[in-house]
């Protein structure tokens, strides 16, 4: 009876104590922080902890049920045959424990499958860096990563101790675990949970791992023989010769392609042009193709290195790990670029759609304003002159709107560097372009004020000339001396503008020429002379008729202005010169001198200013010169 009570007490204690069996004999090594961070980022720690806790509880319950079953089996053996009722109860209890164990085994397998999906498996490496198995479960305070690392070190120790084919690894079974040993040293402890993760029993999985460890060590010994080492050296030399030969062939091939392109460029290429405008000439096309061949040559060389260099490193067992790392180093940037392009395709499609829509909207707007400019479409209060400037404004707004829509889809649009560059450019534009913005606003205002148009003869701030160009920023004027003056629109807006061509087609432009004559000359005769002179100019319109005005009485003379209408506003200088020339001709024909008062007072017997050929031929004798004073001014 005392023995039975002792067994029951042991069962109770075991049901409350954690499983401390199975801790492999190895010092605790702290985890690498980078690996620990990677491990925590790759799995859900909360779910992993819960699953491991459930599995440990099942292990504890398995131990309790095992001891209970052992206790009941001993008690059953001690019972006499006559005690059938008590024996039947014990058998029922044993059957119930068996069913619970079976159900618990299935539940544990499900939990282990879930754990395998969540947890990260750490590889057990052989001598040749080959993976023998993956470790998912921890033992006590030792993590799965520490277990894998220690087992890898022990496998390497087997190789260093001249492990041979005749040597064998032994298996020692325990309650829920199996030890793989060599010379009484534990190489690895296989838990029942490790076996269930791979759908094996503990014994079967231990045998599989034992054979895998043996094969890994023996394969390493075979790989490192002298014969194989010589073969690998020869293979490396062959790879080097092959690489040099391929590089030479690539260089020769691309050099030949560039020579063929240069020699036959006139036969292979044509000017890329539209109507009379040439976008790319034959020489430019040949140059672009030559540059493209150089880039393709370097891409080919890089691909050869990506393929052949890892192959050379993979020949020797101890450099095979380098081969994988090197290939990943060379291929990773290319892979990242390709993946980035692939992941960016949806955004690129969005950008293309936005650009296409904005482009066709701009075309539609351009068509509408082109119809308005050609006076095919008439809108009340909207002049045809407004069409082109308004289109430019709307096009700019549409482009800005399109950029706003495209901005979120640009690569790195949300990064801090991109935002900083955007802010910096915004500050540059706002600080450095205040005058430009003022000119742009003035250009818009001038457009809708319509003070002049291209081709008009105007006068701005003392500058007279024909308008040759109007932009959003400046106005260009060509003077009569063919000097082009560029005036900022802000200055045009703040200055008085005289437009000589605005009313030419409807009312004409009045040209006025001023002249002064003495009081002794009849004013009717002067008016007749001036009207006859201006009438001889072909650019002066006969209707409305020219007219003369007496504008001022001065001390020695009277000021007259002769006025005539013309539609040639851009020929003012020439017409003024012709009018003055005709005035001189008519005055000499009428024997009238045009003299300034100062010259008249100082004559004192000087000859007349009228040339002799204008004198009348019928005069037989010299007659007195009439005293005529006059001053010609423009």
RAQUI-V906296 format. One line per field, one symbol per residue. ss: DSSP state (a for helix, b for strand, c for the rest). psi: psi as a letter, one per 20 degrees, with the letter a starting at -180 (. if undefined). burial: I if it has 16 or more other C-alpha atoms within 10 Angstrom, else O. Layout:
ss->???
psi->???
burial->???
//
This chain:
ss->caaaaaaaaaaaaaaaccccccccccccccccaaaaaaaaaaccaaaaaaaaaaaaaaaaaaaaaaaaaaaaaaaaaacccccaaaaaaaaaaaaaaaaaaaaaaaaaaaaaaaaaaacccbbbbcccccbbbbbcccbccbcaaaaaaaaaaaaaaaaacccccccccbbbbbccbbbbbbccbbbbbbbaaaaaaccccaaaaaaaaaaaaaaaaaaaaaaccaaaaaaaaaaaaaaaaaaaaaaaaaaaaaaaaaaaaaacaaaacccbbbccbbbbcaaaaaaaaaaaaaaaaaaaaaaaaaaaaaaaacccaaaaaaaaaaaaaaaaaaaaaaaaaaaaaaaaaaaaaaaaaaaaaaaaaaaaaaaaacccccbccbcccaaaaaaaaaaaaaaaaaaaaaaccccccccaaaaaaaaaaaaaaaaacaaaaaaaaaaaaaaaacccccccbbbbccbbbbbbbbcccbbbbbcccccbbbbbaaaaacccbbbcccccccccbbbbbbbbbbccccaaaaaaaaaaaaacccccccccccbbbbbbbcccbbbbbbbbbbccaaaaaaaaaaaaaaaaaaaaacccccccaaaaaccccccccccaaacccccccccccccccbbbcc
psi->ghhghggghgggghhiqqojqjoqnqqppqqphghgghghhirohghghgghghghhhgghggghghgggghhghhhiqrhhlhghhhgghghhhghgggggghggghhghhgghhhgrpppqoqahkkqogrpphqrocjprhggggghhghhghhgghklprhiqqpqpoqanjrppoqoljpogqporhhgghhjkrrggghggghghggghgghhhhhhkrgghggghghhggghgggggghggggggghggghghghhkhhhhqqporodipogprgghghgghghhhgghghgggghgghghghgghigpgijhhhggggghghhgggghgghggghigghhggggggggghghggggghgghhhghjkhppppioqhhigghhggghggghgggghhhhghiqpkhjqhgghghggghgggghgikghghghgghggghgihlhrrpiqoroolippapphqpaigrppporijkpppppqhhhghjqpppoiigjghgirpppppqqpqrhipphhhggggghhghhiphipphpqqqrqqohqpahirppqpppqqqjmhjkgggggggghghggggghhjlpqnqqhghghjfljqrqipqhiiqphiphqprqpqopqqppq.
burial->OOOOOOOOOOIOOIIOOOIOOIOIOOOOOOOOOOOOOOOOOOOOOOOIOOIIOIIIIIIIIIIIIIIIIOOIOOOIOOOOOOOOOOIOOIOOOIOOIOOOIOOIIOOIIOIIIOIIOIIIIIIIIIIIIOIIIIIIIIIOOIIIIIIIIIIIOIIIOIIOOOIOOOOOIIIOOOOIIIIIIIOOOIIIIIIIIIIIIOOOIIIOIIIOIIOIIIOIIIOIIOIOOOOOOOOIOOIIOOIOOOIOOOIOOIIOOIIOOIOOIIOOIOOOOOOOOOOOOOOOOIOOIIIOIIOOIIOOIOOOIOOOIIOIIIIIIIIIIOIIIOIOOIIOOIOOOOOOOOOOOOOOOOIIOOIOOOIOOIOOOIOOOIOOIIOIIOOOOOOOOOOIIIIIIIIOOOIOOIIOOIOOOIOOIOOOOOOOOOOOOOOOOOOOOOOOOOOIIOIIIIIIOIIOOOOIIOOIIIIIOOOIIIIIOIOIIIIIIIIOOOOOOOIIIIOIIOOOIIIIIIOIOOOIIIIIIIIIIIIOIOOOOIIOIIIOIIIOIOIIIOOOOIIIOOOOOOOOIIIIIIIIIIIIIIOIOOIIOIIIOIIIIIIIIOIIIIIIIOOOOOOOOOOOOIOOOOOOOOOOOOOOOOOIIIIIOO
//
